[in-house]
Amino acid sequence: MLPAKDVDWCWLQERSDSPWYPHTLRVFRRVPGEGWATSIERVRKALAAKLGM
C-alpha cells in the first residue's frame, strides 16, 4: 500500500503492478483525500475476489 503522493520512483506512478515483481505484486495507492480505512477496504475486497470469497 502506497500513499497518494511522494512515492519512491521505483513504484511507477501510473501502474498498479511492478516490473520489479512481475505477476506477484499489486500496488494499491491511496486516492487523494482517502483515509487509510478506505484504502484497506479496497485491499480486502481485492483479496476476497482473488480468493473467490
TASULUR-V422020 format. One record per residue. N is the residue number from 1. PHI is phi in whole degrees, -180 to 180 (NA if undefined). OMEGA is omega in whole degrees, 0 to 359 (none if undefined). Layout:
n->N phi->PHI omega->OMEGA
n->N phi->PHI omega->OMEGA
//
This chain:
n->1 phi->NA omega->182
n->2 phi->-122 omega->176
n->3 phi->-69 omega->182
n->4 phi->-71 omega->181
n->5 phi->-145 omega->180
n->6 phi->59 omega->181
n->7 phi->-98 omega->178
n->8 phi->-55 omega->184
n->9 phi->-57 omega->186
n->10 phi->-68 omega->180
n->11 phi->-91 omega->172
n->12 phi->44 omega->190
n->13 phi->-51 omega->188
n->14 phi->-100 omega->182
n->15 phi->-124 omega->175
n->16 phi->-107 omega->175
n->17 phi->-129 omega->180
n->18 phi->-139 omega->176
n->19 phi->-67 omega->179
n->20 phi->-76 omega->180
n->21 phi->-133 omega->185
n->22 phi->-62 omega->175
n->23 phi->63 omega->181
n->24 phi->-127 omega->187
n->25 phi->-135 omega->173
n->26 phi->-122 omega->182
n->27 phi->-93 omega->174
n->28 phi->-113 omega->179
n->29 phi->-109 omega->173
n->30 phi->-71 omega->173
n->31 phi->-78 omega->179
n->32 phi->-52 omega->181
n->33 phi->86 omega->181
n->34 phi->-84 omega->176
n->35 phi->-80 omega->180
n->36 phi->-63 omega->180
n->37 phi->-61 omega->178
n->38 phi->-67 omega->177
n->39 phi->-61 omega->180
n->40 phi->-64 omega->177
n->41 phi->-64 omega->176
n->42 phi->-62 omega->177
n->43 phi->-64 omega->180
n->44 phi->-59 omega->180
n->45 phi->-65 omega->179
n->46 phi->-64 omega->179
n->47 phi->-67 omega->178
n->48 phi->-61 omega->179
n->49 phi->-65 omega->179
n->50 phi->-64 omega->181
n->51 phi->-88 omega->179
n->52 phi->73 omega->182
n->53 phi->-97 omega->none
//
